[in-house]
Amino acid sequence: MPGSKTERRDAVDRDLRRSVLAHYERQLEEHGATARGMDWKDEASQRLRFRVLCDVCELDGLSVHEIGAGAGHLVDYLVERGVDAHYAGSDLSLHMVEAASQLHPGVSFEQRDAFAGDADALHDVVICSGLFHVKLAASDDEWRGFVERALTRMFAMCRVAIAFNLMTDQVDYRTPDLYHSNPGQMIDFCRERLSRYVTLRHDYPLHEYTLYVHRQSPVA
């Protein structure tokens, strides 16, 4: 295979993103701009994920960028909770961006690959919900490499912290197209490559966990 190791790795990542993009656009086409259209079981589980992710820090007055924003349902959650954050979202799918913009006039949504290229904008907090769950036909090693590179990119984009979730391997049943990761290994990666200030949330009733990675200690 021609090209450098970095070029080959980037090509693999592009292929992975294209397959995931097609998967989510099928869900949107089938179910519309709903929780199921974002590939969630229901709205209740989607909102629980939002609640845990938004516990990363006090968001009032901060700029929040959501990668893989889908139809922008996080905007509704922030408004309902009275959180006065400066939200912007991006998604690889033009169809998702169009749906989000239609549902939330005046909110900034952009079609772009947030994991490609250099960080061209900084945000206080960068959030990603569910994007790392579905690996489809990728191997665990391929997907883990993609996740680690994506998290490195996310952290380069933040001033304060990032928050993201992953399926846990602490389960008695696995679905082949989902990526189940070890929380301890992911903590080690974040501490060694991103920041020593890592918080694990494995205390809510879904088969996943959430990690917060701060640039500075969140404890006063």
C-alpha positions in Angstrom: 0.0 0.0 0.0 1.6 3.3 -1.1 2.2 6.3 1.1 3.6 6.9 4.5 2.3 5.3 7.7 0.5 8.6 8.5 -1.1 8.7 5.1 -2.3 5.0 5.4 -3.7 5.7 8.8 -5.5 8.8 7.6 -7.0 6.8 4.7 -8.3 4.1 7.1 -9.8 6.8 9.3 -11.6 8.4 6.3 -13.0 5.0 5.3 -14.2 4.4 8.9 -15.9 7.9 9.0 -17.6 7.3 5.6 -19.1 4.0 6.7 -20.4 5.5 10.0 -21.7 8.5 8.1 -23.8 6.2 5.8 -25.1 4.3 8.9 -26.4 7.5 10.6 -27.9 8.9 7.4 -29.8 5.7 7.0 -31.2 6.1 10.6 -32.2 9.7 9.8 -33.9 8.7 6.6 -35.9 6.0 8.3 -36.8 7.7 11.6 -36.5 11.4 10.9 -35.0 14.0 13.2 -35.8 12.0 16.4 -33.8 10.2 19.0 -34.2 7.0 17.0 -33.1 8.9 13.9 -29.9 9.6 15.9 -29.6 5.8 16.5 -30.7 6.0 20.1 -33.2 3.6 21.7 -35.4 6.4 22.9 -35.5 10.0 24.0 -35.1 9.1 27.7 -31.7 7.4 27.2 -30.6 10.3 24.9 -31.5 12.9 27.5 -29.7 10.9 30.3 -26.5 10.9 28.2 -26.9 14.7 27.8 -27.3 15.2 31.5 -24.2 13.2 32.3 -22.1 14.9 29.6 -23.2 18.3 30.7 -22.0 17.6 34.3 -18.5 18.1 33.0 -18.4 21.6 34.5 -20.6 24.7 34.9 -21.5 25.5 31.3 -23.1 28.9 31.9 -21.2 31.6 29.9 -18.9 29.0 28.2 -18.7 28.2 24.5 -19.7 24.6 23.9 -19.0 22.8 20.6 -20.7 19.4 19.9 -19.0 17.1 17.4 -21.4 14.8 15.7 -24.3 17.1 16.6 -26.9 15.2 14.6 -30.2 17.1 14.7 -29.0 19.3 17.5 -31.1 17.8 20.3 -28.5 18.9 22.9 -29.6 22.5 22.2 -33.1 21.6 23.4 -31.7 20.0 26.5 -29.6 23.1 27.3 -32.5 25.4 26.8 -34.9 23.3 29.0 -32.3 23.2 31.8 -31.8 27.0 31.5 -28.1 26.6 30.7 -26.8 29.8 29.2 -24.0 28.4 27.1 -22.8 29.6 23.7 -23.5 26.5 21.6 -22.2 25.5 18.2 -22.4 22.1 16.5 -20.8 20.3 13.6 -21.5 17.1 11.8 -20.0 15.2 8.9 -23.5 14.8 7.4 -25.1 17.6 5.4 -28.5 16.0 6.0 -28.0 16.1 9.8 -26.9 19.8 9.6 -29.9 20.6 7.5 -32.2 18.9 10.0 -30.5 20.6 12.9 -30.7 24.0 11.3 -34.4 23.6 10.5 -35.2 22.6 14.1 -33.1 25.3 15.6 -33.1 28.6 13.6 -30.3 30.9 14.5 -28.1 28.3 16.1 -24.7 27.6 14.4 -24.4 24.2 12.8 -21.7 23.4 10.3 -21.0 20.5 8.0 -17.3 19.6 8.5 -15.0 16.8 9.6 -14.0 18.0 13.0 -11.4 15.3 13.3 -9.5 16.2 10.2 -6.7 18.8 9.9 -5.5 21.2 12.5 -7.6 22.8 15.2 -8.8 26.0 13.5 -11.0 27.2 16.4 -11.0 26.9 20.2 -14.0 26.3 22.3 -14.2 26.1 26.1 -15.9 22.7 26.2 -16.1 20.1 23.4 -18.7 17.3 23.7 -19.2 14.2 21.7 -22.2 11.8 22.4 -22.4 8.4 20.9 -20.1 8.9 17.9 -17.7 6.3 19.3 -20.3 3.6 19.9 -20.8 2.2 16.5 -17.7 0.6 14.8 -19.7 -1.5 12.2 -17.2 -3.8 10.4 -14.1 -2.2 11.8 -11.9 -4.3 14.1 -11.6 -3.3 17.7 -7.9 -2.3 17.1 -8.8 -0.1 14.1 -11.7 1.6 16.0 -9.6 2.1 19.1 -6.9 3.8 17.0 -9.6 6.1 15.4 -11.1 6.9 18.9 -7.7 7.8 20.3 -6.8 10.1 17.4 -10.2 11.7 17.6 -9.9 12.4 21.3 -6.5 14.0 20.7 -8.1 16.2 18.2 -11.0 17.1 20.5 -8.7 18.0 23.3 -6.7 20.3 21.0 -9.9 22.1 20.3 -10.8 22.9 24.0 -9.8 25.5 26.5 -11.4 23.9 29.5 -12.5 20.3 29.0 -13.9 17.6 26.8 -16.7 15.1 27.6 -17.5 11.9 25.7 -19.0 8.5 26.1 -18.1 5.0 25.1 -19.7 1.5 25.4 -18.3 -0.3 28.4 -16.8 -3.8 28.3 -18.3 -4.5 31.7 -21.3 -6.3 30.1 -22.4 -10.0 29.7 -23.5 -9.5 26.1 -21.9 -7.7 23.1 -23.2 -6.7 19.7 -20.5 -7.2 17.0 -21.0 -3.8 15.4 -20.6 -1.9 18.6 -17.3 -0.9 20.2 -17.0 -2.0 23.9 -13.9 -0.5 25.5 -12.2 -1.0 28.8 -12.7 2.1 31.1 -9.3 1.6 32.8 -7.4 1.5 29.5 -9.2 4.6 28.3 -8.4 6.5 31.5 -4.7 5.5 31.0 -4.7 6.8 27.5 -6.3 10.2 28.5 -3.9 10.6 31.5 -0.8 9.7 29.5 -1.7 11.6 26.2 -4.1 14.4 27.1 -4.2 15.5 30.8 -3.8 14.1 34.3 -7.3 15.5 35.2 -9.6 12.7 34.2 -13.0 11.9 35.7 -14.8 8.6 35.1 -18.6 8.4 35.2 -19.8 4.7 35.3 -22.7 5.4 37.7 -25.7 5.7 35.4 -28.0 2.9 34.1 -26.7 2.5 30.6 -24.1 0.0 29.2 -21.6 2.7 28.8 -19.4 5.3 30.6 -18.5 8.9 30.3 -15.1 10.6 30.7 -14.3 14.2 31.4 -10.8 15.4 30.6 -9.9 18.8 32.0 -6.9 21.0 31.3 -6.7 22.0 34.9 -8.1 20.5 38.1 -11.9 21.0 38.3 -11.6 20.8 42.1 -11.1 24.3 43.7 
